[in-house]
C-alpha cells in the first residue's frame, strides 16, 4: 500500500498549478535588467542539461556535470536511474544495469564518447557503476533513433562523455575525499563498517591553448555486506497429500540463509589529450581504465531436503500450513543441515582506448575514429561445506510478503555438530571480451530547400567474446580442529561457524594449490559450458538535416551487415565432448525520421515526432555453439537436449514517439510523451524444433520468437525557482503484450517491464548551501540477476530515497554529507510467479561524509 501511495504522489506532481511560474516570469525581465547572474552547481547542471535536450534533434535525456568532476551521484549509474523512463537493478546495493521504457539490459546500447564498449557481463550489458563522477562530464540518453547513431539500442542508447580539456578556461583541479559508513555491518561480525573513497581531476592547457590535457582517478573500498534468506522453490510434480484431503500438497525443496561480509574495491583512471593542430584539424586521444576487485567472505546454512518426494516424508510432517495447494509452513523431523563457509573472488577490468581526428576540407567536415575496448572477468567460488552429524527438526513459515520465519532445530554455531569438511571450488571462470572499431564520417552544409546539411559515414567492428571454467572439489588431507572455528552470531539469523583464518586453514588442510586450476581436468559440464563468439559487422549511413520556418529535424538510413560465429563443445549421449562451430549472417535496414515543430517564435513550446526502425543484437552468450544432445537409436526419433544458438538474429522494433515539451523558463520544463514499439524476433528460451547434422531435433535453447508491442506514457515536470529551490520529477507508465516463456502456464511479462516508474528530486542551492532529496519508485519488474540466461525472477516494487547536503566552507573547500537508501529498502525477488517463493536481501543504509577541494 505504501508503494502505491508513493506512486500516486509522484504522479500528482504533474497536476501542480503553474500560477507561481507565470508570476515569476512577469518579474524576471526587471531582475535581469539590473544584473547578470552567473549560475553554477545544481542550477547550472539543470539548465545545461535542458539546453542540450531542447537543442537536440532527437528525443534525449541529459546529465550534465555540476562542476569539474562533479556529477549528482558517486557513479553515473545512480544518476541514470533517476532519469525519466529509466531505472536500474541493484548489484551489491549499487545501481548497475539500466532498465528503460519497459525493456531490460538486452535492449540498452552503451557507448563511451560515441564508441561501443566491451563488457564483463556474459551478454552485452554494461555495468554503469564502473564509471565514477570524476571521469565523466555527463551523459546523453537517446530515446529515439537517428541514422548516425551506433545501432544496438531499441530502448535507449546511453552515451557517456568524458571531460574535454580545451573547453575549460585555464588550469583546474579538484580533489574529493569521503568516509563511508555502513550501519548494517554492526549486525554482521567481521564486516567493515567504514571505508574510504578518494578521487580527483586535473585539467590544463598548453602551447597557446592548442593542447589540452585531462587526468582523472578514483578509488573506493566499499564494504560488500548483506543479509539474505532464500526459498528454493516447490516440488511441483512429485509431492504427496499431507492433510488427508486427497489433494497433492506441494512441499518446498528447502531454503537457505546467508550473510556476506566482504569488500568491493573499485578504481579508475582517465587520460585524455586534445590537440588543435590548426584551424582545420583537431586530434583527440583518450584512455579509460577501470577495475573492481571483490573479496566476499560469506556464511550460509542450507536446510536438508523437505520436498516429500512421492509422499515419503509424510510421517515426519506436523503443524502443516497449506495455502493454495502449497506448503508454506510446517515442522519436519529427521532433517539434516549443511553449513557453508565461503569466499567469492571476482576481478573485473575494462580498458577503452580511442583516437579521433576531425578535419575541415573545403566545405566538407571529415572525421575518423579508431577505438579498442576490452573487458575481462575472473571469478571463483570457494565453499567449505560440512554436513550435520545428526538430523533435527526443521520448522518454517514462508507465507509471502517478506515473512520468512524458520528454525533449524539444532545448535548451528557448534563446530562439533558437523562432520568433516569438503572444499568445493565451483566454477573458476574466466570471461574475455575484445572489441575494435573504425568509424568514418563526412558532412557538409547545403542550401537545398529544407535540406541544410548531409552526413554520411561507415563503421566496421570486430568483436570476440569467450568464456571458460573449471570445477573441482577436494577432501581434506588433515583434520580441521574445532578450535580453528569461531562462532558468528548475526541478529535475526541462526548462529554460524566460520574459520578464523579461511585461507590459512584451507591451504594447510587441502594443499597450497587448492584454489589453482592449473593442470586440473575439466568436468563434462565445464567443457560444455565453455564458448567463443565472434562478430564482425559493417554499417553505412546517410542522413539529412532538415530545417524550415517552424520545424527542424533529420531523416536518414543506416544499413547494417553482420557475420557471426558461435563455437563450443558438443556431447552426444554423454560421450566425450568434441568441438563444434556454427555461423550466420544478416543485413538490416534502419530508416529514421525525427521532426521538431516549434509552436511559438522562441520555440519554447515544441511538438516532437519520431519514426524509426531499430535493432538490438542477440546476447553474445546465447549465441554459443555448445550442445548437449541425446540421440535415440531410432533415426526416426528427433534429437533432444539443450544448446546455444549461433543463428540468433537481432531483435527488431518499428517504433514511433510523440511528445509535447514546454520550456517555460530557464531550467524549467513541462513535457508529456507517448511511445510505441512493435518488437519482432523477441528472444526467449523454449523448445526449438530444428535440424542438426541433417537430423530433426527438439532442443531447449534461445530462439527468435514473434514479439509484440511495448507502449508507454512519460510525464516530466522540472522547475528552478528564484528563491534557490528547484524540483525535478517524472512519471512513466508502460505496458506490453509480450510474455516470457517461463514459468509454464503463468509466464512472466517481458523482462524489464515496469508498469509504474517515477521519481522526484527537490533541491536547494543558495549562499553556499546545497541540499538534495530524491525519491524514486518502480513497480515490480522481471529481471535476470544471474549470469545464466533465462534465470528470470520478479523484482518486487521498490522505493529508494537519498539525501545529500553540502556547505561551501571557503571558495575552494566544500563539506558534503549524504545518505543512500534512507528508508532501508530491501530487495525482494519472487520466483516462478509464486508469491510464497521469495528471496529477501538487505543491504542497509549508507552514509558518506566528505570534502571537496577545488584548486
Secondary structure as UniProt FT lines:
FT   HELIX           2..12
FT   HELIX           13..15
FT   HELIX           19..34
FT   HELIX           41..55
FT   STRAND          60..64
FT   TURN            68..69
FT   HELIX           76..80
FT   TURN            81..82
FT   TURN            84..85
FT   STRAND          86..91
FT   TURN            92..93
FT   STRAND          94..100
FT   TURN            101..102
FT   HELIX           105..107
FT   STRAND          108..112
FT   TURN            113..114
FT   STRAND          115..116
FT   HELIX           128..130
FT   HELIX           133..135
FT   STRAND          136..142
FT   TURN            147..148
FT   STRAND          156..162
FT   HELIX           165..167
FT   STRAND          172..181
FT   HELIX           183..187
FT   TURN            189..190
FT   STRAND          194..206
FT   TURN            207..210
FT   STRAND          211..231
FT   STRAND          249..250
FT   STRAND          255..278
FT   TURN            279..280
FT   STRAND          281..303
FT   HELIX           309..311
FT   TURN            312..313
FT   HELIX           314..316
FT   STRAND          317..323
FT   TURN            324..325
FT   STRAND          326..335
FT   STRAND          337..361
FT   TURN            362..363
FT   STRAND          364..388
FT   STRAND          392..400
FT   TURN            401..402
FT   STRAND          403..407
FT   TURN            412..413
FT   HELIX           415..417
FT   STRAND          422..448
FT   TURN            449..450
FT   STRAND          451..475
FT   HELIX           482..484
FT   STRAND          485..488
FT   TURN            491..492
FT   STRAND          496..499
FT   HELIX           502..510
FT   TURN            512..515
FT   TURN            518..519
FT   HELIX           524..529
FT   STRAND          531..547
FT   STRAND          551..572
FT   TURN            573..574
FT   STRAND          578..598
FT   TURN            601..602
FT   STRAND          605..616
FT   HELIX           620..623
FT   STRAND          627..630
FT   TURN            635..636
FT   STRAND          639..643
FT   TURN            646..647
FT   STRAND          651..665
FT   TURN            666..667
FT   STRAND          668..680
FT   STRAND          683..692
FT   TURN            693..694
FT   STRAND          695..704
FT   STRAND          707..720
FT   TURN            722..723
FT   STRAND          725..736
FT   TURN            744..745
FT   TURN            751..752
FT   STRAND          756..766
FT   TURN            767..768
FT   STRAND          769..778
FT   STRAND          781..783
FT   TURN            789..790
FT   STRAND          793..795
FT   STRAND          798..808
FT   STRAND          813..820
FT   TURN            822..823
FT   STRAND          827..830
FT   TURN            832..833
FT   TURN            835..836
FT   STRAND          838..842
FT   STRAND          846..854
//
